[in-house]
Amino acid sequence: MKTVFNKSVIAFAMSAGLLASCVNDDDYKTPVLQCAEATISPTMEPQAITAVDNAAKFNGPSGSVIQAYVVSSDVSGNFFKTISLQTLDGSFGFSVPADVTSIFRKMEPGRMVFIKMDSTYVDTEFGSLRIGALYNGNQVGRLTPADFKEIVIPSCTVVNEEQLVQKLSIQDAMKDSRLNTLIELQNVEFVKESVYDTYYDAGNAIGGATNHYLEDATGRRVIFRTSEFTSYASSKVPKESGTVRGVMTKYNSDYQFIARTEDDIKLTQTRFGDAPPEPGQSQSAQVGSQIAFAGSLTENFESYALNASAFPKYVADYTVGNRYWQVKQFPASTGNKYIEMTSFNGASNPGAPSKTYLFVPADFTTANTFSFSKEIRYMTGEALKVYYIKAADYQAGFAIDATKLVNITNSFTNLTYPANGESQNSFSTAGTYNLPADLTGNGYFVFEYNGTSTVTTTIQIDDIAIN
């Protein structure tokens, strides 16, 4: 599940107690000589600001000032040029985009700030108030550094963020009223598919970030998003359960939870969900419970239920798409059973890219030949390859090293295809592979289906035999 995220927020716990000292303005070179509370005070609540989807100039009373508390920080690089704020009780949150980096040096989480509303623009982004400058004619964009300095005024008050955080379930956190507020999700863990992956995975990224999922014991999930620039991007996703603190955001209709630093991820309790696969183990492999390396085998699939895709004697897996070889029957209910794989996705749709495998165990030392029957239908391109792989190079259920697959497709001299757009209407032998004398030990014969958006040929296989 990935969705693009373009306006993010983050918070980091830095304060512990109420402070009452003035702050040096390191970012803007000019020292703050007097606390803002002495010269400015709020005149309205932020939730009283009227905003719609399109940006509009703030139309409240002249001289309006709102007060809120920072719940974001760019200290870890997970968020960029934006600050999120909320009311002290956490009942309302909003964001201020600004063309300023290292905002955390001046406005750390818990810092109370005043925002002068004159000359600002407001809109609603995915259900949350946003305050900034006019951008592109109808959107709120980033304040310039000079405007940010004049409009967003830090006070000398910093509260412990425990006064700001709301400790919630995923269900209660996934609401528009919680956007841009500081939340600690209770009793959660990462889904097993994410465990042992890195927080940012370049192979599983959209918009410069990776979406994993957090879930609770009821199975409810929320996106957990990490930028490639985050300081902990290369850390491994833990398998344990516990709490995760961060800021709730939203893109389109997707709620996205953003941790601020790795310290926000406190997963130290026993996992309550399914055990994750071990490192290197395939997420999609279906390993049969009766795997046996034998020198002889006859398989006609008649003993399997229609549409079965898990086989006690074999390993089923895929590396592209989500389809497995599946038992089919023709004529329906009474005819021959066989396995089938296709990328066909409906007459009016492009094909579903798929790379799908069936591993058939064998004792290469005692076996002499390997054969099967095939029927190929709705030809749009060659989609079947046949390999062998030694057991020393493949552990059932773990990642497939394609460099260890030995291609024997051309050994099946009758593995022919019909003309483009045509179909074969009966099964016929694909030919026979004669094992060379130096091929010994245990291993697997492997059927690989490789389909694309345009190659959607249906491959049917039956009567697998090892002799």
Buried (B, 14 or more C-beta within 10 A) or exposed (E): EBBEBEBBBBBBBBBEEEBEEEBEBEBEEEEBEEBBBEEBEBBBEBEEBEBEEEBBEBEBEEEBBBBBBBBBBBBBBBBBBBBBBBBEEBEBBBBBBBBBEEBBBBBBBBBBBBBBBBEBBBBBBBBBBBBBBBBEEEBBBBBBBEBBBEBBBBBBBBBBBBBBBBEBBBEBBBBEBBBBBBBBBBBBBBBBBBBBBBBBBEEEBEBBBBBBBBBBEEEBBBBBBBBBBBEBBEBEBBBBBBBBBBBBBBBEEBBBBBBBBBEBBBBEEEBEBEEBBEEEBBBBBBBBEEBEBBBEBEBBBEEBEEEBBBBEBBBBBBBBBEBBBBBBBEEEEEEBBBBBBBBBBEEEEEBBBBBBBBBBBBBBEBBBEBBBBBBBBBBBBBBBBBBBBBBEBBBBBBBBEEEBBEEBBEBBEEBEBBEEEEEBEEBEBBBBBEBEEEBBEBBBBBBBBBBBEEBBBBBBBBBBBBB
